[in-house]
Amino acid sequence: MTKAKVLLQSISDVKEFVSAVSLCDYDVDLISGRYAVDAKSIMGIFSLDLTNPIELVAHTESAEDLFSQISKFIV
């Protein structure tokens, strides 16, 4: 399991983020407080509080490829 904090500030950020995450063959979750949603779900992401950074959890040993694709969202 690999973790990072991400910040999605606009609708276009969410679309670009979901496009990158959807290419992963492993599960990726976003956790905000006590809520966890599938990071490949646009509707799930919009149900979270996007004003603060969100914890990303990639269920894999190495998420280097994903992190390089979403580097502009990592804080």
Beta strands, then each sheet from edge to edge (+ up, - down):
strand 1: 2-6
strand 2: 28-32
strand 3: 35-38
strand 4: 54-58
sheet 1: 1+ 4- 2+ 3-
end
